[in-house]
Amino acid sequence: MVKPFWILGIDVAVQNRVGSSEYGLYSSIFSFAILLNIVLDFGITNYNNRNIAQHAHMLKRYFSGIFNVKLILAIVYLAATLLFGLVIGYDGRVFWLLFILGINQVLASMILYLRSNITGLHLFKTEGILSVMDRVIMIGLCSALLWSGYFGGRFEIEWFAYAQFWAYFITVIVAFILVYLKAKFYRIKIDLVLFRIILKQSLPFALLVLLMSFYYRLDAVMIERLLPDGRMQAGIYAKSYKLFEGFNMFGFLFAGLLLPIFSKMLKNKESVAKLVKTAFNLVFVPSIAAAVVCVLYATEIMDFLFNEEVAEAAEVFPILMISFVGVALTYIYGTLLTANGSLKLLNVVSLIGLVVNFVSNWVMIPIYGAWGAAVATLLTQFFVILAQIVITKSVFEMKYEFGFILKQIVLVGVGIVVSVNSISYFSDFRIHAVAIIAFFGMLMVLLGLVKKEDVLKLLKKG
């Protein structure tokens, strides 16, 4: 509940207050700051999550070494990001904003690393609190800046970045204390031997992070750089991206739950086929329902959220939400392949996905603007998920079950037909949206796609 409120209540309010051009500038710089996250993280977080889940006693031994490595990488990341920012022409106010957002990325990465220790220990309630702490603090700070009346309705995009800084900083302190209490040991010393071991073992994860960061974030940067009205178009794209990113948070949290569970099951040589099927249904059905709602009511949703460029955003929004179905499923299959250590295969898929994304953006953005970037995202995400499904079936020798596939086709077909033909019975799109989601949920149960005992087993493993 916290993260959707952050996006729909605060993030949207900030964009409405500062306007599409200013927020478009912020969005493109934010995406640029994320591109070099490979240097900042080097795959350490995913590696650590998997390692601690399988060997919880290693926390005390590795905590100091890994945390100190993260500090070194943070310095390298900031230097590289600012240097590349200067190369592509960022200066003055824009360069300062890049610097603040770079610092924020460092803090956000630290939070993810510290949370990975908590998740690896299967302390999911504690991890859940940490996962929303920064957003809760930001909601408080931004609410005061937006609606206190003290600033007379004025809001600068830099304030948004400053609020993020303080929220991340406080969360890092709290998370560090919690992990320290579990590890019971920390020293400020650079262990060069451990440094080399960690970087060598994390290299496949690092490459995966690099490739995924690029094909997820290139669009906003390329829109701002390739078009004469790049900031405005980037702002329109950011509006459409808002709900996409909001739904993506649920997938990310689901992956955080699945990674240690998959890792432990694979270590114990347990079959993951049934869990994969349960997870697929729990992710696929809601994502399809959300996509249907967003396609049918794109204009209404954009008009409900934003004050400007509603029609333009409504053209981009449904394309992104259809692509979200593919993104959501990667949190299952990509997570399973990561837990299995199949990084080489994942990296090959991600590299091809990056090429598809870059070429599609390069061709389509100059012609179609933000809409072209959305289509590029759609092509990329569906290529990636289809490749991951095929690889997963091959690696784990899972069969393609005709009955299961047929049920999914029936669910999608019946759900779309009923959703489209029931529009005239509802005067308020929000009520119809809830009805559509409920109907898809009912179909899922009637078709026997999700059983109560399977969900309980998943929760028990978590």
C-alpha positions, -999 to +999 in steps of 0.1 A: +000+000+000+029+024+007+046+021-027+014+026-048+006+057-026+041+069-032+037+067-070+001+078-073+000+103-045+035+118-043+054+111-076+024+121-097+018+152-076+054+162-082+051+158-119+019+178-120+035+206-100+068+209-119+054+202-154+063+176-181+095+194-193+111+196-158+100+161-148+112+148-182+146+163-174+146+146-140+134+113-156+162+112-182+189+121-157+176+095-133+177+068-160+212+079-170+223+076-133+210+040-133+229+029-165+262+025-147+248+005-117+271-023-128+300-003-113+280+004-082+268-031-074+288-055-097+261-081-091+270-083-054+234-080-041+220-109-061+251-130-054+249-122-017+211-130-015+217-164-030+248-171-010+234-162+024+201-181+017+222-212+012+249-206+038+234-183+066+265-188+088+287-169+062+271-136+071+296-128+099+325-137+076+315-117+046+296-087+059+326-064+066+344-074+034+314-070+011+302-037+027+337-022+023+339-033-013+305-016-018+321+017-005+350+014-029+326+007-058+305+037-048+334+060-053+343+045-087+306+046-098+302+083-089+334+092-107+324+073-138+288+086-139+299+122-135+326+118-162+302+103-187+277+130-178+303+157-188+310+137-220+274+138-232+270+175-224+255+177-189+266+210-171+255+235-146+222+228-129+218+195-149+252+183-137+244+191-101+211+172-104+231+142-118+255+144-088+226+143-063+209+114-081+242+096-083+245+099-045+210+086-042+218+056-063+247+048-040+224+049-010+197+029-027+223+003-037+235+001-001+199-005+011+194-033-014+226-050-003+217-047+034+182-060+026+197-089+007+213-101+040+179-099+058+162-117+029+189-144+028+182-151+065+145-155+056+136-126+079+109-115+055+088-094+079+119-073+088+128-070+051+093-059+043+095-031+067+129-020+053+115-022+018+090+006+024+109+027+051+125+050+026+092+056+008+074+063+041+100+089+049+099+104+014+061+106+016+063+126+048+090+150+035+074+155+001+039+159+016+053+188+036+070+204+006+039+200-017+010+207+006+021+226+037+014+260+021+047+273+035+062+275+000+032+291-017+027+263-042+063+264-054+081+231-059+115+225-076+126+192-090+158+194-070+137+193-038+125+159-049+160+146-052+170+161-017+140+144-001+151+111-016+186+116-002+174+120+034+150+091+031+177+068+017+203+080+042+181+073+073+171+038+059+208+029+053+216+037+089+187+016+102+194-013+079+231-013+087+223-015+125+199-045+119+225-064+098+253-056+123+232-071+151+229-103+132+265-105+120+279-093+154+310-082+136+322-053+114+356-037+109+368-009+086+394-028+067+399-035+030+405-073+025+421-073-010+420-111-013+383-112-005+378-082-028+392-101-057+372-133-048+339-114-046+344-095-078+354-126-097+325-146-084+301-117-090+312-110-125+284-129-142+258-111-120+275-078-128+272-084-165+235-093-161+229-061-141+246-040-167+227-054-196+193-052-178+200-017-167+206-006-203+176-022-219+153-010-190+166+026-189+179+035-224+145+047-236+142+078-214+178+088-221+175+083-259+142+102-260+157+132-243+189+131-265+174+122-299+144+146-301+143+184-305+116+185-278+133+157-259+125+169-224+088+172-231+086+138-248+106+123-219+080+138-195+051+123-215+069+089-215+075+093-177+038+098-171+030+066-190+058+048-172+045+057-138+019+030-133+042+005-152+068+012-126+043+009-098+031-025-108+068-035-113+074-030-076+051-059-068+070-081-092+103-070-077+091-078-042+078-112-055+113-119-069+128-110-036+106-137-020+113-163-046+151-160-050+160-174-015+132-200-017+144-212-052+180-212-040+172-233-009+151-258-029+177-263-055+204-268-029+182-295-013+176-310-048+138-304-045+117-301-076+107-265-084+082-272-111+050-270-090+062-237-073+070-222-107+035-230-119+019-215-088+040-184-091+032-181-128-005-180-121-002-156-092+018-132-114+003-138-149-034-135-141-032-101-121-008-087-147-031-096-176-061-082-157-042-049-151-032-047-187-068-052-199-080-024-176-052+000-187-058-007-224-096-001-221-093+030-199-059+045-208-074+080-214-095+080-182-065+068-161-041+094-175-068+121-171-074+111-135-037+113-127-023+142-147-032+177-157-013+180-190-005+160-222-032+135-213-040+124-249-003+119-257+004+099-226-028+078-232-013+066-265+019+054-248+004+040-216-014+008-229+017-003-249+038-002-217+012-020-197+010-048-222+048-051-220+044-053-182+030-088-186+064-099-200+083-080-173+062-096-145+070-131-157+107-124-158+106-121-121+098-158-120+118-174-147+148-150-145+148-154-107+148-192-110+177-192-135+196-168-113+191-191-083+203-220-104+234-201-114+225-201-151+240-166-156+257-173-189+223-181-205+207-151-189+235-128-201+231-140-237+194-134-236+199-099-220+226-090-245+203-098-274+175-080-256+198-049-253+205-050-291+168-053-299+160-024-275+187-001-288+180-007-325+142-004-320+146+029-300+171+043-325+147+036-354+114+044-338+120+074-314+129+099-342+097+090-361+072+082-333+086+098-302+076+084-268+052+060-285+080+045-305+100+040-272+070+021-257+069-002-287+106-009-284+101-018-247+072-041-257+094-059-283+123-062-259+104-075-229+084-102-248+116-114-265+133-117-231+105-136-214+099-160-242+136-168-243+137-173-205+107-196-206+123-218-233+156-219-214+139-227-181+120-256-197+152-269-212+174-265-181+149-280-157+134-305-181+099-292-176+073-303-201+050-279-220+016-289-206-011-285-232-039-285-206-022-257-186-016-236-217-052-241-229-065-229-195-044-197-198-057-191-233-093-196-222-087-173-192-073-145-214-099-149-241-129-150-219-116-123-197-110-099-226-144-106-242-163-101-210-143-070-201-149-053-234-186-062-236-194-051-201-182-015-205-217-002-211-229-016-177-206+007-157-208+044-155-175+047-135-144+032-150-129+026-115-158+003-105-155-015-138-117-019-133-123-035-099-149-058-115-125-068-143-098-077-118-123-096-097-136-115-127-101-126-137-095-138-102-127-158-103-117-173-136-084-183-121-101-201-093-128-218-115-101-230-139-082-245-110-051-225-118-044-217-082-052-239-052-053-228-016-029-254-005-003-244-031-004-207-020-001-218+017+029-239+008+045-209-009+038-187+021+051-213+045+084-216+025+087-178+027 
